[in-house]
Amino acid sequence: MQYQLEDLEQILSFINLNYPLNRLGGWAASADFMKIVYRELLKKIRNKKDLIIVECGSGVSTILMAYLLKEHSPNSKIISLDHSYDYLKKTENELKLHNLLKFVEPLYAPLKYYLIDEDEWLWYDISQLHIDAPIDILLVDGPPMDTQPLARYPALPLLYSYLNNETVILLDDAHREEERKIVEKWLRDDYNLRSENYETQKGTAKLYFKKNSYEPLITIAIPTYNRKEFLREALQSALNQNYENYEIVVVDDGSDVDMQEVIEEFNSPKIRFFANEKNRGRPYTRNRCIEEARGEYILWLDDDDKLMPNILQKYVDLLNDVDITPDVVYGNLNSFGEQELRFTPLDFFENGDTLLQMLYEGKGSYIPNLGSMVKTILYTKIGKYDERFERAQDFEFWIRVAKTARFKKLNNVVALWRIHLSNTTNGENSVYYADRSYESLAMRLNLKYYRLEEIFYHFDDMKDINQKLSSSLIGYFDGLNALYYGFEYISQSEEIARMKFSQALQCDNLTIAKYALQHVKENEKLRKLLKRYQKIKKLLMRENIDGVSLRGFENFWLFYYTLALKSEDIRQAKNFARAAYLLNPLKLESQKVAKRFGVETKAIDRRIKVIANSYEENKNEFIQKYWS
């Protein structure tokens, strides 16, 4: 309500009322909608003296627009169509009370039948609409939705001959499902329209005409495996785009079912289908998509997700609006399915330094894979996806290109991601549902190409830089490498010693915990904490897990080890066991609990123990000395 009052106050500041207004809101136009109308009118008035405004549905909006014309553009004209003779007369009487009739032509336009693309539609009779110049603003707020489904759709096809490239169309009630479908239908029709949505009380859609000079071929790439039903939805969303210059490449990764059947159901020349001779994994299949793509850009769509309508056109508009063409464009994501979430990434335009550091903060990817559109030549210059990464291959790729590629965000929801049990990383407590050693490896491998001082550019001291990386690695449960980076500074900094003590205890490396403790002067509290930890651990090692409180030790090795033993859900137990193993892969108890619940440890060991860069040249010696 406060916002409506503020918007009304702004509106009234532009006009001088002669008579009280009827109430705004409800069935009538709301104040926030009218503020948008005023903004568009005033923009037009700056560049043109005489405007023609056509309004579908009369009322208080007619009065307010007429007041603005009286004050700022007295030679302009509003033509107000209404199918209700009685309501039109009420509007006409209101105009007389406000002394505004000279600025408005109320036009009685009863509903009549039209044929549009062989379909029957009821809409205003425009046989008496006589205008000798293009419409500048078309305001669509009628007829009522109970007239017929998509009642306001005929406005554009029937009035199109009265419009030009400068016309602005404003649609009220754009939050309603009917109006959303109307906008989608208009955008799919061949009008070269663009749209913007405004968060007003009832929703407002602004549409305008635009022709881009750059319209690249875009490949929508869909890797798929054994998801027939989901693939149908993904393909339908890809085919629901109004931008014409695109293709769809589907690569099946050796499914156990016939995925080509789904492709044949659509019978679309836009779809090209390929199949791996056997299951080769995600990164291989993504790379196959790149090889088969003909587009200048590749837009990634997972087989269980959906693109938003019109998103290709919005991306192309963005490419045309920026001075330097981006290599990567991306947007917001909404989820659907078992949870409702929203991912709203930052815009990293011309800001690769900050993107790179944020990717090294241990909090996941700041650029979504789903819905991102990548310039194909970038894969030629920088390399395709690293096939060692069964998951997080996009995270590794974003790190690799962060400082060389230009990123630009489109501030729209570009895709919907489905949350279900078979997702790689989604679900409750997903921090330990996935094998996070991939993210750790991605960060460490790319230290071949970036110096630590380059990544954490705002730190001057290598002690702080190493500890920053260490904190990021522990965020991915990589206890071994978290303790390795910065270990050499324990004796030089009490602050580092305290941090390493906490990390060592978290990883159940009591050797390093005790070593760090020696370099903390006032350490009585830490000694008590260590003693309590050892007491609890002693109880738990006997699998005496009932009644033991782990308060204060959440996210510790002991915590996940205990949860693995307590969990009645085998899948959860396996994930807890993996988390415990990642924190301390060299511990016998970690190995036993991992084996008990079927955790694949050999691959994890390769990722954790590998000498990934020159910073790790002393890691084997470190392991022998402090992890034996």
C-alpha positions in Angstrom: 0.0 0.0 0.0 2.9 2.4 0.8 4.4 2.0 -2.6 1.0 2.7 -4.3 0.7 5.9 -2.3 4.2 6.9 -3.2 3.5 6.2 -6.9 0.2 8.2 -6.8 2.0 11.1 -5.2 4.6 11.1 -8.1 1.8 11.0 -10.7 -0.1 13.9 -9.1 3.1 16.0 -9.1 2.8 16.2 -12.9 -0.8 17.4 -13.1 -3.4 19.7 -11.5 -6.7 18.0 -10.7 -9.9 19.9 -11.3 -12.1 17.3 -9.7 -11.7 14.2 -7.4 -10.6 11.0 -9.1 -12.4 7.7 -8.9 -10.5 5.0 -6.9 -7.5 3.4 -8.4 -6.7 -0.3 -8.0 -9.1 -3.3 -8.0 -10.6 -3.5 -11.5 -9.3 0.0 -12.3 -5.7 0.7 -13.1 -3.3 0.7 -10.1 -1.0 3.7 -9.3 2.2 1.7 -10.0 0.8 0.8 -13.5 -0.1 4.4 -14.2 3.4 5.5 -13.2 4.8 3.3 -15.9 2.3 4.7 -18.4 3.4 8.3 -17.4 7.0 7.4 -17.8 6.4 6.1 -21.3 4.2 9.1 -22.2 6.8 11.6 -21.0 9.6 9.8 -22.9 7.5 10.1 -26.1 6.5 13.7 -25.4 10.2 14.7 -25.2 10.8 13.6 -28.8 7.4 14.3 -30.4 4.8 17.0 -30.1 1.6 15.2 -31.1 1.0 11.7 -29.8 -1.7 9.1 -30.7 -2.6 6.9 -27.8 -5.0 4.0 -28.2 -6.5 2.5 -25.1 -8.4 -0.8 -25.0 -10.8 -0.4 -22.1 -11.6 3.0 -20.6 -11.7 4.3 -17.0 -9.6 6.2 -14.5 -6.5 5.5 -16.6 -8.2 7.6 -19.4 -8.6 10.5 -17.0 -5.0 10.4 -15.7 -3.5 10.2 -19.2 -5.7 13.1 -20.4 -4.5 15.2 -17.5 -0.9 14.6 -18.5 -1.6 15.5 -22.1 -3.3 18.7 -21.0 -0.3 19.8 -19.0 2.5 18.5 -21.3 1.2 17.7 -24.8 -2.1 19.5 -25.5 -2.1 18.5 -29.2 -2.0 14.8 -28.5 -5.0 12.5 -28.6 -6.3 9.5 -26.7 -8.7 7.1 -28.5 -10.4 5.0 -25.8 -12.1 1.8 -27.0 -14.8 0.2 -24.9 -17.3 -2.5 -25.7 -19.7 -1.4 -22.9 -21.8 1.5 -24.0 -22.8 2.3 -20.4 -19.2 2.2 -19.1 -18.0 4.3 -22.0 -20.7 6.9 -21.1 -19.5 6.9 -17.5 -16.0 7.6 -18.6 -17.2 10.4 -21.0 -19.1 12.0 -18.1 -16.0 11.8 -15.9 -14.0 13.5 -18.7 -16.5 16.3 -18.8 -16.4 16.8 -15.0 -12.6 17.1 -15.3 -12.9 19.3 -18.4 -10.7 16.9 -20.4 -13.0 15.7 -23.2 -11.1 17.6 -25.8 -8.1 15.3 -25.3 -10.0 12.0 -25.6 -12.1 10.4 -28.2 -14.3 7.8 -26.4 -15.2 5.2 -29.1 -18.0 2.7 -28.6 -16.6 -0.5 -30.0 -18.9 -3.5 -29.4 -17.4 -6.9 -29.6 -17.5 -8.5 -33.1 -16.1 -11.7 -34.6 -12.8 -11.8 -36.5 -10.9 -14.6 -38.2 -7.2 -14.6 -37.2 -5.1 -17.4 -38.7 -8.4 -19.3 -39.2 -9.4 -19.0 -35.5 -12.5 -17.1 -34.4 -11.9 -14.2 -32.0 -14.2 -11.7 -30.3 -12.7 -8.2 -30.1 -13.6 -4.6 -30.3 -15.2 -3.3 -33.6 -12.5 -1.1 -35.0 -14.3 -0.2 -38.2 -14.8 3.4 -36.8 -11.2 3.7 -35.8 -9.9 6.5 -38.1 -6.3 7.6 -37.5 -3.9 9.1 -40.0 -0.6 8.5 -38.1 0.9 5.5 -36.3 -0.1 4.7 -32.8 2.6 5.9 -30.3 1.4 4.0 -27.3 -1.1 1.1 -27.3 -2.5 0.4 -23.8 -4.1 -3.0 -23.6 -6.4 -3.4 -20.6 -9.5 -5.0 -22.2 -11.7 -6.7 -23.1 -12.4 -8.7 -19.8 -10.8 -12.1 -19.5 -14.2 -13.8 -19.3 -14.9 -12.8 -22.9 -13.0 -15.8 -24.2 -9.6 -17.4 -23.5 -6.7 -15.1 -24.3 -9.2 -12.3 -24.7 -6.6 -9.5 -25.2 -4.6 -11.4 -27.8 -6.3 -9.9 -30.9 -5.0 -6.4 -30.0 -1.7 -6.9 -31.8 -2.8 -8.7 -35.0 -5.8 -6.4 -35.5 -4.0 -3.1 -34.8 -0.7 -4.1 -36.3 -1.2 -2.0 -39.4 -1.6 1.1 -37.2 1.7 0.5 -35.5 5.3 1.4 -36.4 8.8 0.6 -35.1 8.5 3.3 -32.4 5.2 2.0 -30.9 5.2 0.9 -27.3 2.6 -1.6 -26.1 1.7 -1.8 -22.4 -0.3 -4.8 -21.1 -1.9 -4.6 -17.6 -2.5 -7.7 -15.4 0.6 -9.4 -16.7 0.9 -11.5 -13.6 -2.2 -13.5 -14.7 -1.6 -16.8 -16.5 -3.8 -15.7 -19.4 -1.8 -12.5 -20.0 1.5 -14.4 -19.8 0.3 -16.7 -22.5 -0.8 -13.7 -24.6 2.7 -12.2 -24.4 4.3 -15.5 -25.3 2.0 -15.8 -28.3 2.8 -12.3 -29.4 6.5 -13.0 -29.1 6.2 -16.2 -31.1 4.3 -14.5 -33.9 6.5 -12.8 -36.5 6.4 -9.2 -35.2 10.0 -8.7 -34.2 8.8 -7.8 -30.7 10.8 -7.6 -27.4 9.4 -7.6 -24.0 10.1 -6.3 -20.5 8.2 -7.1 -17.3 7.6 -4.7 -14.4 6.8 -5.8 -10.9 3.6 -3.8 -10.4 0.6 -4.8 -8.3 -1.0 -6.7 -11.1 2.1 -7.1 -13.3 2.9 -5.0 -16.4 4.4 -6.1 -19.7 6.0 -3.6 -22.0 6.5 -4.7 -25.6 8.4 -2.8 -28.4 9.8 -3.5 -31.8 13.5 -4.1 -32.4 15.6 -5.4 -35.2 19.1 -6.6 -34.3 22.1 -6.2 -36.6 23.8 -9.3 -35.1 21.7 -12.6 -35.1 24.1 -15.5 -34.6 23.2 -19.2 -35.1 22.8 -20.6 -31.6 23.1 -24.3 -30.8 21.0 -25.5 -27.9 23.0 -28.5 -26.6 21.3 -31.2 -24.6 23.4 -34.1 -23.3 21.0 -36.9 -22.3 21.0 -40.3 -20.6 18.0 -42.6 -19.8 15.5 -39.7 -19.2 12.9 -40.0 -21.9 10.1 -38.2 -20.1 12.2 -35.3 -18.9 13.9 -35.0 -22.4 10.4 -34.4 -23.9 9.9 -31.4 -21.7 13.4 -30.1 -22.3 12.9 -30.3 -26.1 9.5 -28.7 -25.9 11.0 -25.7 -24.0 13.8 -25.5 -26.6 11.3 -25.5 -29.5 9.1 -22.8 -27.8 11.6 -20.1 -28.7 10.6 -17.2 -31.0 14.1 -16.5 -32.2 14.5 -18.3 -35.5 18.2 -18.8 -36.0 18.9 -21.8 -33.8 19.4 -25.5 -33.9 19.1 -28.2 -31.2 21.9 -30.8 -30.8 21.0 -33.9 -28.6 23.7 -36.3 -27.7 22.6 -39.6 -26.0 25.3 -41.0 -23.7 24.6 -44.7 -24.4 21.2 -44.9 -22.8 19.6 -48.3 -22.0 16.4 -47.1 -23.7 15.7 -45.9 -27.2 16.1 -42.1 -26.9 15.7 -41.5 -30.6 12.0 -42.3 -30.3 11.6 -39.0 -28.4 13.3 -37.1 -31.1 11.1 -38.7 -33.8 8.0 -37.7 -31.9 8.8 -34.0 -32.5 9.7 -34.4 -36.2 11.5 -31.1 -36.1 14.2 -30.1 -38.7 15.8 -28.0 -35.9 16.8 -31.1 -33.9 19.9 -33.2 -34.8 20.4 -36.4 -32.8 23.7 -38.2 -32.0 24.4 -41.2 -29.8 27.6 -42.4 -28.2 28.4 -46.1 -28.9 28.5 -46.7 -25.1 28.1 -44.7 -21.9 31.1 -42.3 -21.8 30.2 -39.9 -19.0 29.1 -36.3 -18.8 32.2 -34.4 -19.9 32.7 -36.6 -22.9 29.1 -36.2 -24.0 29.3 -32.4 -23.5 32.4 -32.3 -25.6 30.6 -34.3 -28.3 27.9 -31.7 -28.2 30.5 -29.0 -28.9 32.0 -31.0 -31.8 28.6 -31.5 -33.4 27.4 -27.9 -32.9 27.2 -25.6 -35.9 26.3 -22.5 -33.9 28.4 -19.5 -33.1 27.2 -19.9 -29.5 26.2 -23.0 -27.5 23.5 -22.7 -24.9 23.5 -25.5 -22.4 20.3 -27.3 -21.4 20.3 -30.4 -19.2 17.8 -33.1 -20.2 15.7 -32.7 -17.1 15.5 -28.9 -17.1 13.6 -26.3 -19.2 14.3 -23.1 -20.9 12.1 -20.1 -20.4 10.2 -18.9 -23.5 11.8 -16.2 -25.6 15.1 -16.5 -23.8 17.2 -16.9 -27.0 15.8 -13.6 -28.3 16.6 -11.9 -25.0 20.2 -13.2 -25.2 20.6 -11.9 -28.7 19.2 -8.5 -27.7 21.8 -8.5 -25.0 24.6 -9.3 -27.4 23.5 -6.4 -29.5 23.2 -3.9 -26.6 26.7 -4.2 -25.2 29.7 -2.4 -26.7 32.0 -5.5 -26.5 30.4 -8.9 -27.5 30.5 -11.2 -24.5 32.0 -14.7 -24.7 29.6 -16.1 -22.0 26.1 -14.9 -21.2 24.0 -16.3 -18.4 21.0 -15.4 -16.2 18.9 -16.3 -13.2 17.5 -19.7 -12.5 14.3 -20.9 -10.7 13.8 -24.5 -9.5 10.8 -26.7 -9.8 10.0 -30.2 -8.5 10.7 -31.3 -5.0 12.0 -27.8 -3.8 11.5 -24.2 -4.9 14.7 -22.3 -5.0 16.2 -19.4 -6.9 19.7 -18.8 -8.1 20.6 -15.2 -8.8 24.2 -14.9 -9.8 26.1 -11.6 -9.9 27.0 -9.8 -13.1 30.7 -10.2 -13.8 30.9 -8.0 -16.9 34.5 -6.9 -17.3 35.2 -8.2 -13.8 37.1 -11.5 -14.3 39.4 -10.9 -11.4 36.6 -10.9 -8.9 34.9 -13.9 -10.6 38.1 -15.9 -10.3 38.6 -15.1 -6.6 34.9 -15.9 -5.9 35.3 -19.3 -7.6 38.2 -20.0 -5.2 36.1 -19.2 -2.1 34.9 -22.7 -1.6 31.2 -21.9 -2.1 30.5 -23.5 -5.4 30.1 -22.0 -8.9 29.1 -18.4 -9.3 28.2 -19.0 -13.0 25.4 -21.5 -13.7 25.9 -24.2 -16.3 22.2 -24.5 -17.1 21.1 -21.7 -19.4 24.6 -20.3 -19.9 25.5 -19.5 -23.5 29.1 -19.8 -24.5 30.8 -18.6 -27.6 31.9 -21.8 -29.5 35.3 -20.4 -30.4 36.1 -20.2 -26.6 36.3 -24.0 -26.5 38.8 -23.9 -29.3 41.0 -21.3 -27.6 40.8 -22.5 -24.0 39.9 -26.2 -24.4 36.8 -28.2 -23.9 35.6 -29.8 -20.7 38.2 -31.9 -18.8 37.1 -35.5 -19.0 38.6 -36.3 -15.6 35.7 -34.5 -14.1 32.7 -36.8 -13.8 31.0 -33.9 -12.1 31.8 -30.2 -11.7 33.3 -30.0 -15.2 31.6 -26.7 -15.7 33.1 -25.4 -12.4 36.6 -26.3 -13.6 35.9 -24.7 -17.0 34.7 -21.4 -15.5 37.9 -21.2 -13.4 40.0 -21.8 -16.5 38.3 -19.1 -18.5 37.5 -16.6 -15.7 40.2 -14.1 -16.6 40.3 -14.5 -20.4 36.6 -14.6 -21.3 34.0 -11.8 -21.1 31.0 -12.6 -19.0 27.6 -10.8 -19.1 24.5 -11.5 -17.1 21.0 -11.2 -18.4 18.8 -10.2 -15.5 16.0 -12.5 -16.3 15.1 -16.0 -15.3 16.5 -17.9 -18.2 15.7 -21.5 -17.2 14.1 -23.8 -14.7 16.1 -26.5 -13.0 14.4 -29.6 -11.8 15.1 -30.8 -8.3 14.8 -34.6 -7.8 16.7 -37.4 -6.2 18.7 -38.3 -9.3 20.3 -34.9 -9.6 24.0 -34.9 -9.2 24.2 -32.2 -6.5 20.6 -31.3 -5.5 18.7 -32.4 -2.5 18.6 -32.0 1.2 22.1 -31.5 2.8 23.6 -31.5 -0.7 26.9 -30.2 0.7 27.8 -33.8 1.4 25.6 -35.5 -1.2 28.2 -34.9 -3.9 31.8 -35.8 -4.1 33.4 -32.4 -3.5 36.9 -33.6 -4.3 36.2 -32.6 -7.9 35.9 -28.9 -6.9 39.1 -29.2 -4.8 40.9 -30.7 -7.8 39.6 -28.0 -10.2 41.0 -25.3 -7.9 44.3 -26.9 -7.4 44.9 -28.0 -11.0 44.3 -24.4 -12.2 47.1 -23.2 -10.0 49.2 -24.3 -12.9 47.8 -21.2 -14.8 47.2 -18.7 -12.0 49.5 -17.6 -9.1 47.9 -17.5 -5.7 48.7 -13.8 -5.4 46.9 -13.3 -8.7 43.7 -15.0 -7.4 43.6 -13.4 -4.0 44.8 -10.1 -5.3 43.7 -7.9 -2.4 46.0 -9.8 0.1 49.6 -8.7 0.5 50.8 -11.5 2.8 51.3 -15.0 1.5 50.3 -16.3 5.0 46.9 -14.8 4.5 46.7 -16.0 0.9 47.5 -19.6 1.8 45.1 -19.7 4.7 42.3 -18.2 2.4 42.8 -21.1 0.0 43.0 -23.6 2.9 39.6 -22.4 4.2 38.2 -22.8 0.7 39.5 -26.4 0.4 38.0 -27.4 3.9 34.7 -26.0 2.6 34.9 -28.8 0.0 35.8 -31.4 2.7 39.4 -31.7 1.4 41.1 -32.0 4.8 44.5 -33.2 3.5 45.1 -30.3 1.1 43.4 -27.8 3.5 46.0 -28.6 6.1 48.9 -28.7 3.6 48.3 -25.1 2.3 49.5 -22.7 5.0 51.0 -25.4 7.2 54.5 -23.8 6.9 53.2 -20.6 8.6 52.0 -22.2 11.8 55.2 -21.4 13.6 55.2 -17.8 12.2 51.7 -16.7 13.1 49.6 -17.5 16.2 46.4 -16.7 14.2 47.4 -19.3 11.6 48.2 -21.8 14.4 44.8 -21.4 15.9 43.1 -21.8 12.5 45.2 -24.9 11.7 44.4 -26.4 15.1 40.6 -26.0 14.3 41.1 -27.5 10.9 43.2 -30.4 12.1 40.6 -31.3 14.8 37.9 -31.1 12.1 39.9 -33.6 10.0 40.8 -35.7 13.1 44.5 -35.1 12.5 45.6 -34.9 16.1 49.3 -34.8 15.2 48.9 -31.5 13.4 46.4 -30.3 16.1 49.0 -30.8 18.9 51.7 -29.3 16.8 49.6 -26.1 16.2 48.8 -26.0 19.9 52.5 -25.6 20.7 52.5 -22.2 18.8 49.5 -20.8 20.7 50.4 -18.9 23.9 47.2 -18.8 25.8 45.9 -22.3 24.8 44.0 -23.6 27.8 40.6 -23.4 26.1 42.0 -25.3 23.1 43.6 -27.9 25.3 40.2 -28.5 27.0 38.5 -28.7 23.6 41.1 -31.3 22.4 40.6 -33.3 25.6 36.8 -33.3 25.2 37.2 -34.3 21.5 39.5 -37.3 22.4 37.1 -38.4 25.1 34.1 -38.4 22.8 36.1 -40.1 20.0 37.2 -42.9 22.4 33.5 -43.6 23.1 32.5 -43.5 19.5 35.3 -45.8 18.3 33.7 -48.5 20.3 30.5 -47.7 18.3 28.9 -46.6 21.5 27.1 -43.9 19.5 23.8 -43.6 21.5 23.6 -40.8 23.9 26.9 -39.1 22.9 26.6 -35.4 22.3 28.6 -34.0 19.3 27.5 -30.4 20.0 30.3 -28.1 19.0 31.7 -30.7 16.6 29.3 -30.3 13.7 31.0 -30.7 10.3 33.9 -32.5 11.9 35.2 -35.9 10.8 33.7 -37.4 14.0 30.3 -35.9 13.2 30.1 -37.5 9.7 31.6 -40.8 10.9 28.9 -41.0 13.6 26.1 -40.1 11.2 27.2 -42.8 8.8 26.9 -45.4 11.5 23.6 -44.1 12.9 21.8 -43.5 9.6 19.1 -46.0 8.7 19.0 -44.7 5.1 21.7 -46.5 3.1 22.0 -43.7 0.6 22.5 -41.1 3.4 24.9 -43.3 5.2 27.0 -43.6 2.1 27.1 -39.8 1.7 28.1 -39.3 5.3 30.8 -41.9 5.0 32.1 -40.1 1.9 32.2 -36.8 3.8 34.2 -38.5 6.6 36.6 -40.1 4.0 37.2 -36.8 2.3 38.1 -35.0 5.5 40.6 -37.7 6.4 41.3 -40.3 3.6 44.4 -41.7 5.3 42.6 -42.7 8.5 41.9 -46.4 9.0 38.4 -45.7 10.4 37.6 -43.6 7.3 38.6 -46.4 5.0 36.6 -48.9 7.0 33.4 -46.9 7.0 33.8 -46.0 3.4 34.2 -49.6 2.4 31.2 -50.6 4.6 28.9 -48.3 2.7 30.3 -48.7 -0.8 32.2 -45.4 -1.3 34.5 -45.5 -4.3 37.8 -44.4 -2.6 40.4 -45.0 -5.3 39.2 -42.2 -7.5 38.9 -39.9 -4.5 42.5 -40.7 -3.5 43.7 -39.8 -7.0 42.0 -36.4 -6.9 43.1 -35.6 -3.3 46.7 -37.0 -3.3 47.8 -35.9 -6.8 50.5 -33.3 -7.0 48.3 -30.9 -8.9 50.7 -27.9 -9.2 54.1 -26.6 -8.2 52.8 -25.4 -4.9 52.3 -29.1 -3.9 55.9 -30.3 -4.6 56.4 -31.1 -0.9 53.0 -32.8 -0.3 54.2 -36.4 -0.3 56.8 -35.5 2.4 54.0 -33.7 4.3 51.8 -36.8 4.2 54.5 -39.1 5.4 55.4 -36.9 8.3 52.0 -35.8 9.5 49.5 -38.3 8.3 51.2 -41.6 9.1 
